[in-house]
Amino acid sequence: MTRYLISFDDGAMDHIPAEDWADVGKAAHAVIQEAVDAGVWVFSAGLERQRASVVAADGTVTDGPYPETKEVIGGFAVVDVPSREDALGWAAKIAAGCRCPQEVRELMPDPETDALLRRAGA
């Protein structure tokens, strides 16, 4: 199977009225439960509304994100599915639950890290 990052930009949910947030939360959690039940959920989270910090290889910290980055991620999910089409299907469910468009990116496989996690029992 292949892991996919499904994400949305910070501010993508700003159009949702305050009185609808409880319903959006229920819908989003229902999608998470469906993904857990289907055995494809890896992790998901919303991100606090703040700018990122960039830590350089030499340890220097600057306010981020990178200058060429125009958007900041507002939230994300990682799913482990057989195909891109499956990832797009989950993104559609998340988009409906969160009431905002989702971006889908395939994560590069890393067999060495996977082996480390298996040995650690993760």
C-alpha positions in Angstrom: 0.0 0.0 0.0 1.0 3.6 -0.4 0.7 6.5 2.0 -0.8 9.8 0.9 -0.9 13.2 2.6 -4.3 14.8 2.3 -4.1 18.5 3.4 -5.8 21.8 3.3 -4.5 25.4 3.5 -4.8 27.5 6.6 -7.8 29.7 6.2 -9.7 27.2 4.0 -12.3 26.8 6.7 -12.7 30.5 7.5 -16.0 30.6 5.6 -17.7 28.3 8.1 -19.9 30.1 10.5 -19.1 29.6 14.2 -22.5 27.9 14.8 -21.6 25.2 12.3 -18.3 24.2 13.9 -19.8 21.4 16.0 -21.4 19.8 12.9 -18.1 20.1 11.0 -16.3 18.5 13.9 -18.8 15.6 14.0 -18.5 15.1 10.2 -14.7 15.2 10.2 -14.6 12.7 13.1 -17.0 10.4 11.3 -14.7 10.3 8.3 -11.7 9.5 10.6 -13.8 6.7 12.2 -14.7 5.4 8.7 -11.0 5.4 7.7 -10.0 3.7 11.0 -12.6 1.0 10.4 -11.4 0.6 6.8 -7.8 0.1 8.1 -6.4 3.0 6.0 -6.0 5.7 8.7 -2.5 6.5 9.7 -2.8 10.0 11.4 -4.5 13.3 11.1 -4.5 16.7 12.8 -5.4 20.3 12.5 -2.6 22.8 13.0 -2.7 25.7 15.3 -3.0 29.0 13.3 0.5 30.3 13.4 3.4 30.7 11.0 5.9 28.0 10.8 9.5 28.3 12.0 12.3 27.2 9.7 15.2 25.4 11.4 18.3 25.4 9.1 20.9 22.6 9.1 23.2 24.8 11.2 20.4 25.2 13.8 19.5 28.8 12.8 15.8 29.4 13.4 13.8 31.9 11.4 10.2 32.7 11.0 8.8 30.7 8.2 7.5 29.3 6.2 10.1 29.3 3.4 9.9 32.6 1.4 8.7 30.8 -1.7 5.8 29.2 0.2 2.6 31.1 -0.3 0.3 28.9 1.8 0.5 27.5 5.3 -1.1 24.0 6.0 -4.1 24.2 8.2 -4.6 20.5 8.7 -3.8 17.1 7.2 -4.5 13.4 7.2 -2.3 10.5 6.2 -3.9 7.4 4.7 -2.3 4.1 3.6 -4.3 2.9 0.5 -3.7 0.7 -2.5 -4.0 3.5 -5.2 -4.1 7.2 -5.9 -7.8 6.7 -6.8 -8.5 5.5 -3.3 -6.6 8.5 -1.8 -8.7 10.8 -3.9 -11.8 9.1 -2.7 -10.8 9.6 0.9 -9.9 13.2 0.1 -13.4 13.7 -1.2 -14.9 12.4 2.0 -12.6 14.7 4.1 -13.5 17.7 1.8 -17.2 17.0 2.4 -16.7 16.7 6.2 -14.4 19.7 6.6 -16.3 21.7 3.9 -13.1 22.7 2.1 -11.0 21.5 -0.8 -8.2 19.0 -0.1 -4.8 18.6 -1.7 -3.5 15.0 -2.2 0.2 14.1 -2.4 1.9 10.7 -2.5 4.5 10.2 0.2 7.7 8.6 -0.9 8.3 5.1 0.4 11.1 4.5 2.8 11.6 0.8 3.4 14.4 1.4 5.9 12.2 3.6 8.2 9.3 1.1 7.8 11.7 -1.7 9.0 12.8 0.4 12.0 9.2 1.0 12.9 8.4 -2.7 12.7 11.4 -3.6 14.9 10.2 -0.9 17.4 6.7 -2.5 17.4 5.1 0.7 16.0 
